[in-house]
Amino acid sequence: MITAFKAGGKIFSSQEHILVIAEIGTGHNGSIKKAKELIAAAKESGADAVKFQIVYADEILHPDTGFVELPTGRIPLYERFRTLECSIDFYAELAEYAKQEGLLFSASAFGLRSAEELRQLNPAFFKIASPELNHFPLLERVASFGLPVILSTGVSRLGDIERAVSCLEAKGLAPELRALLHCVTAYPAPETDYNTAVLQSLSALLNSPVGISDHSLDPAAVPIAGLLSGACILEKHICLSRKDTGLDDPVALEPAQFLQMTQTLRSLTGKTEDGIYAAAADAGYPREFLQRIIGSGEKKLAAAEKGNYGTTNRSLHYVKDTAAGTVIQPEDIAILRTEKNLTAGESPEYYRHFIGAVLQKDVTGGAGAVFDDIIVRRY
């Protein structure tokens, strides 16, 4: 069973040194100055790596996907994502700055364009967010690069994770270069929904190093439970202030909290299980509370994320209104998140079945592409 992850020329494990990733995401709001301040804060807070998100709205959403409530008012979610788009030169400067600061650099890729651009920056690893766990063309492309890949597995079932891992394996990606991050796709996520014992199940079943992507508000509760469950990676959002306007700032850790978390993890690493429980209790995390977070180890959707299954993850969608009789071309269909108010389509694994097929009825842009749209029924 693989229990260590290789990235950036280093080996990370729960026994010696956990890879702590400071998730900056899009919290920079397009400001190179703020992005560098966040990198500096991550370094001072004890992180090993910083991670951004290379966002192109049309790789993620359809323009009609729905609205998001912001302090400035109700705006289309697609347009909010458009405001998060930055040039590859922006990320190239940040990658260089992170390396100068002694940090590993990475980003989430959400489609083939962002994956190719990220590849140019020679990241320490590629990150695939939970909604893209079933974006099979993306997984195939990223695996073909031969660089380490970290898959988040929020709002997923065991079968979904198995298919994703099989996709990476088919491209020859070695087990020590593909890690699974267990998380709960809710913002914030309740600590006691985390069920971190599932890490041991995933590692044994899929022969993968494992870790936690933690969206809970407490700085160290879930990370400690993750350490007890064999995590070799811990990812948590960082911000300069929870009052800032970044999408994830309300659930991120401010630098002092992030430092508290890393110091706690480092002080516990290498201790026996009983030693971790004893030291954690002294730090205000009693055994009973941690055991509630550790849970049963059964892989199932957490209560806080059940409602997101089937809409947050990817499916096939029509790009525009298209008439019956049209032969579907690649530009007519996209692999997108369903999100707020669209109908879900077929799984992305069936993308090739739609290309070249003839539409049997008129379809609306944004609607999920389903087999009934292309099947000819004789009776």
N, C-alpha and C positions, 0 to 999 in steps of 0.2 A: 504494500500500500504506500503510495507516494504521499509524504507528509511535509515536504519542503518545496518552495517555489523559487525558481531562478529568474532573476531580472536584473538588468544593469550590471552584470558581472558579479552579483552577490547572491547568496543563498539565504532565504528567510524561513524560519520555523518557529513554532510556539515554544520550543525548548530553549532556543538561544536568542533569537531576535525577530520579533514580528515586524513585517513591513507595514509601517503606518503611513497611510495616504491621506494628505490634506486635500479634500475635494473643494476646489475653488469654483469649479463649474463655470457659470457665467456671471458670478458675483462681481466681476470687474466692471460690468455694464459698459464695456467698450473702451474703458480708460486704461491705457498702458501704464499710467502712473499708479492707479489703484491696483492693477494686476500685480505689479512689482511689489507694492506694499504688502499684498496678500502673500506673495512668495516669501518675502522677508519675515512676515509674521509666522508662516508655516515653519520656516527654519528655526526661528527663536522658540517655537512651541514644540520642537522635538520631532517633527515629521521627517520621514525618509524620502517622501515623494510628494509632488504636487500634481494635481490632475485638473485639466480644463475640459471644456466641451466645445467641439467644433460644430457649430450649428449652421445649417442651411434649412430654412423653414420647409422648403418643398421636398426635402428628404424625409421629413418627419410627419407633416400634417397636410391635409387638404384645406384650402382657404375657408371652406364652409364647416369646419369641424366644431365650431362653437365659440363661446366667449369666456373670458376670465375676468374676475372682479379684482381691480387694483385700486389703490388709494386715489388714483387720478380718474377712476371711473371704470365702466364696463367696456372692454375692448375685445376684438376678435383674437382668439388664442394664436391663430396663424400670424397675425400682425405683430403680436408680442414676440413671437419667435423671430420674426424678421428683424426686430430691433436688436437681437442678440447676435446677428451675423457680423463676423469680423474677417478681415483678409488673412490669408495664410502668412503674410509677412508679420502680422500682429503676433501670431503664435510662434513664428520663428524667433522673434526677438525674445519672447518669454521663455522659450526652450533654452536659448543661449544663456539668459539671465539665471534660470534655475540651475543649470549645470555649473555656472560660475559660483553659485551659492552652495554647491555640493549636494544638490537635491536631484533625485531622479525626476524626469519630466514625462508626462503622458497626457492623454486626452481621450474623451469618449468620441468615437466615430459613429455617426447615425445613418450613414449610407455610403455608397461606393465613392462618391466624390470626396467626402470628408476623410474616408479611409485612405485614399490615394494621397491626399494632401498631408495627412498625419505621417504617412510612411516617409515622406520627404524629410521630415524633421528627426528621423531616427529616434523614436521614443524608446524609453526603457521597456515599455509594454503597451499593448493596445487594451483599451477598456470598452467592453460592450455592456450597455445599460440593460436593465431588466426588460424593458419593452421591446428591445431588439434581439432577445434571446431566440426568437423564431424568425429572424430576418436571415434566411439561409444563404442567399447570394452574398450578403455582407460577411457572414461567418466564413464562407468559402474563400472569399477574397482575402480577408484578414489572415486566415490560417495559412494561406499560400505564401505569405511574406516570411514565415519562419521565425517571427519574433514572438515573445511571450504574450499571452492573451489572458485577460481576466474577465470572466463572465459573471454579471450579477444575475441572481435567480429569483428576484422578487416576483410576486403575483404569478407563480408558475407551479405546475404539478411535476411529479417525478418524471413522467413520460416526456414532458417538454424539455427538461434538462438533459435527459438521455439522448434525445434527438440532436440537441445542440452539440453535446460532446462528441457524438458519432460523426457529426459534420466536420468538426475539427480533426478528429482522428483520421477521417478519410483523406484529409490533405497532408497527413503525416506529422502533425504537430505532437511532439513528445509530451508525455504526461506531466513532467515537471515544468513544462512551459504553458500549461493551461490550468488556471485556477478557477474555482467556483466561489463566488461571494454570496452567501445567504443573506437575504434582507427581507424586510417587510415594506411593501410599497404603499406606505401611508405617511403623511407629513403633517405633524410628527407621528411616529409609530410608538405605540405603548411598549414599554420595556418588556412586560410580561407576555407579549405576543411573540417574542423572538424565537423561543424554542431552539436554543443554540445547540442542543444535543444532536440536531439533525446534521451538524457538520460531520460528525463521526459516521453517520449513515451514508452521507454523500461521498465522503472520502473512500469508504470501503467499497461501496457499490460501483463507483465510477473511476476509481484509482486516480484521484485528483487531489492536489493540495487545496485547502479550503480556507475561507475567511468570512468576515462579517462586513457588510455595508450598513452602517448604523444610522438610522434617521430618528432615533429617540432623543429626547431633550437632555437626559442625564449625561454628564460627561463620561462616566466610567463604568456604569452598571453593566451595560451590554458588552463593552470590551472585556471586562473581567470574566463574564460568563463565556465569552468567546474563547478567551485564553484557557479556561477550564475545559473547553470542548475541543481543543486542538487547533484553533485558528492560527494560521501563519501570516494572515493579512488582516488589517483593520483599516477601514475607510470611514472617514467622518467629515462632514462639511465644516469648513472654517469660514469665518467672516471677521471683519473689523469691528462690526457692531450688529447686534440682532435688529437694530432699528434702521439699518440700511435698506435699500430698495431692491436688492437682488432677489431673484425668485426663491432661492433657498435660504436666504438670510434668517428668516424667523426660526428655522430649525437647525441652524449652524451653531458651532461653538465659537465664542469669542476667544482671542489668543490666550488669555489667562486660563480659560476652561480647557482649551485644547492642551495646554502645557500640563495642567493637572492630570488630564487623561493619559498623556504619554509618560509622565513621571510615574503614575500608578502602575501602568503596564510594565514599564522597565523594571520597577522595583519588585514586581511579582514574578517576572520571567525567570525560569529555572528553579523555582520553588516546588516542593511537593504539593499535591492537591490539598492536603490538610494545611500546609503552610500558606497557600494562597487564600484559603477560606479564613484562616486566622488573621492574616494581614489585612484582608478585605474587610473583615468585621471591625478591625481597629480603625479603618478608614471610613466607616459608616455604611458598609454594605454587608448586612448579616447573611449568614448561610441560607436561611429560609427564603429570603428575597432572591438571592442568586439562583437557588434551585427552581424557583418559579420561572425565572427567565430561561434557565437551561431546558426545562420542559421534558417532554417524553421522547423526542427524537424522531417522531413520526413526521414524514414530509407531507404537509397539507397546507392549504391556503390559510393564512392567519385571518382571524375575525376582522381585523382592520382593513384588509385588502381584498376580501372576497368580491366586493362589488366592482372592483376594477378588472377582474378577469374577463378576457374577451374583448375589452375595449382599449385598455392601455397597451397591450401587446399588438403586434403587427398583423395585418391581413391585406387582401387585395382590394383595391379601390379604383373606380373609374376616375380619370383625371378631369374629364369634361362630359357634357351631355353628348350622347352618341346614339345614332339612329339604328334601328333594326336593319340587318343586312350588311352592316359594316364588318369588314375583316379586321379583327383587333390587332393593332400594331404595338410595339413596345412603348411608344409615346402615349398610348391610350390608357395605360393601366400602371398603377404604382403600388409599392409596398409601404403602407402607411399605418400610423396609429389611428384607430377609430375615434377614440376620445369622447367628446361631449355628446354630440347628437347625430352622428352618422350611423348607418347600419353596418355591422361587421361583414366582411367578405370571407372567402376561403383562405386557408392557410397559405403563406408564401411558398410553401413547398410545391404548390400547384401552379405557380406562375407560368411555367412553360406550357401548361395545358391550355391556357387562355390565348397565348400569342398564336395568331393564325386562325383562331376559331371565329365562326360567324355569329354575330349577335342575333338572337331570335326575337328580341324586343327592344324598344327604346330604353335607354338607361340614363340616369341623372348623374352629373358630375359629383363626385364625393361618395356616391353610394357604394356599398360593398359589392364586389364582383363575386357572384355565386354560380354554381354549375348550371342551375336552371336557366340562366341567361344565355347559355350556349348549347344546351342539349336540345336536339330535335326529337320530339315525342311523336311516335307513330300511333299510339293508342292511349 
